[in-house]
């Protein structure tokens, strides 16, 4: 087996994440093999034939070997798991009874005002008053398309796990408020809700909030700033379930 | 400048440019949060784009310079605005290099002339773009982006219409910016590359102006806006936004800003709207005849952008993962393509295709590996190539690491290096073919016609007579006819400043605004 330039490295040994290391090591193995087979000096190999010698089929084989061990990838885009269910874990996005159960969600019994604490989030902008609305999970493009076609129900507090600005793009301005389980107050979704003037909690930690629950968001809470993140300060706004039957 | 001599001085400079980008890469990625999307495999397409940049930028930048030097392109860019070049051009390219080093596909001593050239191009472009503040990046300027000359800022200042929260113009402007930002995220596949900001510019003791560019909104280079963007009559729109009692304390090389206090709707107290491209003589006012006209213009544009957003979302949500991967990768890779338009050498096969050398790596780019490898490259700085000796203290974190690999100086002794990745290879795309329709300020043109006009047109301020009349010249010659000529070039479309010449100070502009 040929030795690569990078095989002699005083300071770097391997990547932190096992799957990164698995892939990168497999790539290096492939290059070592093809380089040895070429019989060339490196400068001729890399310039003249590395493309022809390291083929798409070789590279596809790396993934096939990993999948053959039973490994399944964590999906992030919906299309990934839909198109290749044999390669990805089930995303769970279409689970009708889904609700977030974050370990670090603050909870408390019903208080004197009839509010039950079910979570918290990083407030994007401090508002003049709290917001009350109905919890509705928006996790898939199918749900967005449904709302785009039928209209977003009034008083919807959208609960999303995608801090991006694209999934809810055509309906975002119709939400009364947004609770996002990911991201920070600098994420694209936070930028957009700020521009639209829609109350929004990012990085939300929730427990037991079901579709159709009536919620109150502590939108008057301090907005979480860059300094707060840098200093590790928790300045979360609260999420209550109200009018519990 | 397209042929680089590999000397000690050249390597010293190249490694310095690499390091400047390395430090800022970590800071930007650590402070700007992770991009996520349920629609796009974002990390995977970002990595894909880096590879395409590594294989194609050297050839494509040399092609631009065969027509126009990087510094002249920078002058044109300053005149019209561009997408984010500062960080993207060098870092997309260098991160592609870093990926390939970690895969063993190249060594740090490969493509030496290419890397040195790409960074030299970037340096000359950036110095030209930042000519009015003398820095190379916003970072070097203390995270500030004072790009425009006085004569254009005076026009922006003079003609901005006052507005207050709740009034029709304020509502219309806010709605336009929110809607267009949303559309921009969608157009650029969950990235912020459609939006760019520069400033702040001081307007008064308690007022600052932010210039917000929304770029490539109509039918232009990306095939997914064919038809979708047809009813958006301007490809680029620039909003001049005056803030009161809100200080922009940071504007980074991604064009993102922060303020103290956090910017809220009520801080915006004046606004203007312009368009510009490489065929306009600077910024052309849009709907700026009166406050009512501007309100109506914003509202009309907002409706058009909303309509396009709905159409585009439906189209994109039906894409295959390969199409999503291509669209995202091409959005990133082609962020610098406007430079090819400026030079009049833009070609679809150059900028809207994945080079076959990058394409072969597609099977590696599943969601999980994409997220974690990208995380190590730009967030954790933990891939083997990035680790350094234990005495090293990386800027910002102190960890023994370096985000981007240098050239070893030993190549000057042993000559053991390769110069280039070679010419471009054929490319491909899973997206529909691009229609030959390009929205410009001179109407919808074919690409051949657009390139022809681009090569022939020279904006007034870039013509030999005016090109080197900078702020330091104006300072000592403001009372000359030539200075008046220079200022009149900017003032010819101005509501308040037409023909006023070079003698006005900021306070004079404020008096004119107040009708004094």
Boltz contact constraints between the chains, C-beta under 6 A:
constraints:
  - contact:
      token1: [A, 4]
      token2: [B, 104]
      max_distance: 6.0
  - contact:
      token1: [A, 5]
      token2: [B, 107]
      max_distance: 6.0
  - contact:
      token1: [A, 6]
      token2: [B, 104]
      max_distance: 6.0
  - contact:
      token1: [A, 9]
      token2: [B, 384]
      max_distance: 6.0
  - contact:
      token1: [A, 11]
      token2: [B, 387]
      max_distance: 6.0
  - contact:
      token1: [A, 11]
      token2: [B, 388]
      max_distance: 6.0
  - contact:
      token1: [A, 11]
      token2: [B, 389]
      max_distance: 6.0
  - contact:
      token1: [A, 12]
      token2: [B, 384]
      max_distance: 6.0
  - contact:
      token1: [A, 12]
      token2: [B, 387]
      max_distance: 6.0
  - contact:
      token1: [A, 15]
      token2: [B, 376]
      max_distance: 6.0
  - contact:
      token1: [A, 15]
      token2: [B, 383]
      max_distance: 6.0
  - contact:
      token1: [A, 16]
      token2: [B, 382]
      max_distance: 6.0
  - contact:
      token1: [A, 17]
      token2: [B, 372]
      max_distance: 6.0
  - contact:
      token1: [A, 19]
      token2: [B, 369]
      max_distance: 6.0
  - contact:
      token1: [A, 19]
      token2: [B, 372]
      max_distance: 6.0
  - contact:
      token1: [A, 20]
      token2: [B, 372]
      max_distance: 6.0
  - contact:
      token1: [A, 20]
      token2: [B, 373]
      max_distance: 6.0
  - contact:
      token1: [A, 20]
      token2: [B, 376]
      max_distance: 6.0
  - contact:
      token1: [A, 23]
      token2: [B, 369]
      max_distance: 6.0
  - contact:
      token1: [A, 24]
      token2: [B, 102]
      max_distance: 6.0
  - contact:
      token1: [A, 24]
      token2: [B, 103]
      max_distance: 6.0
  - contact:
      token1: [A, 27]
      token2: [B, 103]
      max_distance: 6.0
  - contact:
      token1: [A, 28]
      token2: [B, 104]
      max_distance: 6.0
  - contact:
      token1: [A, 31]
      token2: [B, 104]
      max_distance: 6.0
  - contact:
      token1: [A, 31]
      token2: [B, 105]
      max_distance: 6.0
  - contact:
      token1: [A, 43]
      token2: [B, 418]
      max_distance: 6.0
  - contact:
      token1: [A, 46]
      token2: [B, 110]
      max_distance: 6.0
  - contact:
      token1: [A, 46]
      token2: [B, 418]
      max_distance: 6.0
  - contact:
      token1: [A, 47]
      token2: [B, 418]
      max_distance: 6.0
  - contact:
      token1: [A, 51]
      token2: [B, 357]
      max_distance: 6.0
  - contact:
      token1: [A, 56]
      token2: [B, 360]
      max_distance: 6.0
  - contact:
      token1: [A, 59]
      token2: [B, 360]
      max_distance: 6.0
  - contact:
      token1: [A, 59]
      token2: [B, 361]
      max_distance: 6.0
  - contact:
      token1: [A, 59]
      token2: [B, 363]
      max_distance: 6.0
  - contact:
      token1: [A, 60]
      token2: [B, 363]
      max_distance: 6.0
  - contact:
      token1: [A, 63]
      token2: [B, 363]
      max_distance: 6.0
  - contact:
      token1: [A, 73]
      token2: [B, 366]
      max_distance: 6.0
  - contact:
      token1: [A, 73]
      token2: [B, 367]
      max_distance: 6.0
  - contact:
      token1: [A, 73]
      token2: [B, 368]
      max_distance: 6.0
  - contact:
      token1: [A, 74]
      token2: [B, 368]
      max_distance: 6.0
  - contact:
      token1: [A, 75]
      token2: [B, 367]
      max_distance: 6.0
  - contact:
      token1: [A, 76]
      token2: [B, 367]
      max_distance: 6.0
  - contact:
      token1: [A, 77]
      token2: [B, 40]
      max_distance: 6.0
  - contact:
      token1: [A, 77]
      token2: [B, 41]
      max_distance: 6.0
  - contact:
      token1: [A, 78]
      token2: [B, 38]
      max_distance: 6.0
  - contact:
      token1: [A, 79]
      token2: [B, 321]
      max_distance: 6.0
  - contact:
      token1: [A, 80]
      token2: [B, 321]
      max_distance: 6.0
  - contact:
      token1: [A, 80]
      token2: [B, 367]
      max_distance: 6.0
  - contact:
      token1: [A, 83]
      token2: [B, 321]
      max_distance: 6.0
  - contact:
      token1: [A, 141]
      token2: [B, 317]
      max_distance: 6.0
  - contact:
      token1: [A, 162]
      token2: [B, 36]
      max_distance: 6.0
  - contact:
      token1: [A, 162]
      token2: [B, 38]
      max_distance: 6.0
  - contact:
      token1: [A, 163]
      token2: [B, 36]
      max_distance: 6.0
  - contact:
      token1: [A, 164]
      token2: [B, 36]
      max_distance: 6.0
  - contact:
      token1: [A, 164]
      token2: [B, 37]
      max_distance: 6.0
  - contact:
      token1: [A, 164]
      token2: [B, 190]
      max_distance: 6.0
  - contact:
      token1: [A, 165]
      token2: [B, 185]
      max_distance: 6.0
  - contact:
      token1: [A, 166]
      token2: [B, 37]
      max_distance: 6.0
  - contact:
      token1: [A, 166]
      token2: [B, 39]
      max_distance: 6.0
  - contact:
      token1: [A, 166]
      token2: [B, 185]
      max_distance: 6.0
  - contact:
      token1: [A, 166]
      token2: [B, 186]
      max_distance: 6.0
  - contact:
      token1: [A, 166]
      token2: [B, 190]
      max_distance: 6.0
  - contact:
      token1: [A, 167]
      token2: [B, 38]
      max_distance: 6.0
  - contact:
      token1: [A, 167]
      token2: [B, 39]
      max_distance: 6.0
  - contact:
      token1: [A, 169]
      token2: [B, 182]
      max_distance: 6.0
  - contact:
      token1: [A, 169]
      token2: [B, 186]
      max_distance: 6.0
  - contact:
      token1: [A, 169]
      token2: [B, 309]
      max_distance: 6.0
  - contact:
      token1: [A, 169]
      token2: [B, 313]
      max_distance: 6.0
  - contact:
      token1: [A, 170]
      token2: [B, 309]
      max_distance: 6.0
  - contact:
      token1: [A, 170]
      token2: [B, 310]
      max_distance: 6.0
  - contact:
      token1: [A, 170]
      token2: [B, 313]
      max_distance: 6.0
  - contact:
      token1: [A, 182]
      token2: [B, 36]
      max_distance: 6.0
  - contact:
      token1: [A, 184]
      token2: [B, 33]
      max_distance: 6.0
  - contact:
      token1: [A, 186]
      token2: [B, 33]
      max_distance: 6.0
  - contact:
      token1: [A, 187]
      token2: [B, 33]
      max_distance: 6.0
  - contact:
      token1: [A, 188]
      token2: [B, 185]
      max_distance: 6.0
  - contact:
      token1: [A, 192]
      token2: [B, 182]
      max_distance: 6.0
  - contact:
      token1: [A, 195]
      token2: [B, 177]
      max_distance: 6.0
  - contact:
      token1: [A, 195]
      token2: [B, 178]
      max_distance: 6.0
  - contact:
      token1: [A, 195]
      token2: [B, 181]
      max_distance: 6.0
  - contact:
      token1: [A, 196]
      token2: [B, 178]
      max_distance: 6.0
  - contact:
      token1: [A, 223]
      token2: [B, 262]
      max_distance: 6.0
